[in-house]
C-alpha cells in the first residue's frame, strides 16, 4: 500500500473512533499518528515518552500540557532553564 492510501486508511480509522494506543498496536508509526492529528496527550496515553514526542517536534509547552512532569522533560533533553521558563 502506498503512503497516500495508508494515510487515508489511518485517517478513516481515527474518524471511526480508534485511539492512538489501538493504532500504535496495529503497527502505525508515531509519525503516522502525528500526521493524522493525534495530539501530545493522546500520544502520551498511547505510551509514547516525552523524548519520543520531542523527536517529532512537539514543543515543551505541548508536552507540559500533556502532563509530562519535569523529570520526564529533563530526561527528554530539556535544560533546567527551559523547564523553569514553562513554570516548573
C-alpha positions as CSV (number, residue, x, y, z in Angstrom):
1,X,0.0,0.0,0.0
2,X,1.4,3.4,-0.9
3,X,1.7,6.2,1.6
4,X,-1.3,8.1,0.2
5,X,-3.6,5.1,0.7
6,X,-2.1,4.3,4.1
7,X,-2.7,7.9,5.3
8,X,-6.4,7.7,4.3
9,X,-6.8,4.3,5.9
10,X,-5.3,5.7,9.1
11,X,-7.4,8.8,9.0
12,X,-10.5,6.7,8.4
13,X,-9.6,4.5,11.4
14,X,-9.2,7.7,13.6
15,X,-12.5,9.0,12.4
16,X,-14.1,5.6,13.2
17,X,-13.0,6.1,16.8
18,X,-9.8,4.1,17.2
19,X,-7.5,5.7,19.6
20,X,-3.7,6.2,19.3
21,X,-3.0,3.2,21.5
22,X,-5.0,0.9,19.4
23,X,-3.5,2.2,16.2
24,X,0.0,2.0,17.6
25,X,-0.6,-1.6,18.5
26,X,-1.8,-2.2,14.9
27,X,1.6,-1.1,13.6
28,X,1.2,2.5,12.7
29,X,4.2,4.7,13.5
30,X,4.4,7.7,15.7
31,X,5.0,9.9,12.6
32,X,1.8,8.4,11.0
33,X,-0.2,9.2,14.1
34,X,1.1,12.7,14.3
35,X,0.2,13.3,10.6
36,X,-3.4,12.4,11.1
37,X,-3.7,14.8,14.1
38,X,-3.2,12.9,17.3
39,X,-2.1,15.3,20.0
40,X,0.5,15.1,22.7
41,X,-2.0,14.0,25.4
42,X,-3.4,11.2,23.2
43,X,0.1,10.0,22.3
44,X,1.3,10.0,25.9
45,X,-1.7,7.9,26.8
46,X,-0.6,5.5,24.0
47,X,2.7,5.0,25.8
48,X,5.0,7.4,24.0
49,X,7.6,9.2,26.1
50,X,8.4,12.9,26.2
51,X,11.6,12.1,24.3
52,X,9.6,10.3,21.6
53,X,7.3,13.3,21.2
54,X,10.1,15.8,21.3
55,X,11.8,13.9,18.4
56,X,8.7,14.5,16.2
57,X,8.7,18.3,17.0
58,X,6.2,18.6,19.9
59,X,7.1,21.7,21.9
60,X,8.0,21.8,25.6
61,X,4.6,23.6,26.1
62,X,2.7,20.9,24.4
63,X,4.5,18.2,26.5
64,X,3.8,20.1,29.7
65,X,0.1,20.4,28.7
66,X,0.1,16.7,28.1
67,X,1.0,16.4,31.8
68,X,4.6,15.1,31.4
69,X,6.4,16.0,34.6
70,X,9.6,18.0,34.9
71,X,11.7,14.8,35.3
72,X,10.2,13.4,32.1
73,X,11.0,16.6,30.2
74,X,14.5,16.7,31.7
75,X,15.2,13.2,30.6
76,X,13.9,14.1,27.1
77,X,16.7,16.6,26.9
78,X,15.3,19.9,28.1
79,X,17.5,22.0,30.3
80,X,16.6,23.2,33.8
81,X,16.4,26.8,32.4
82,X,13.9,25.6,29.8
83,X,11.8,23.8,32.4
84,X,11.8,26.9,34.6
85,X,10.7,29.0,31.6
86,X,7.5,26.9,31.4
87,X,6.7,27.1,35.0
88,X,8.5,24.2,36.6
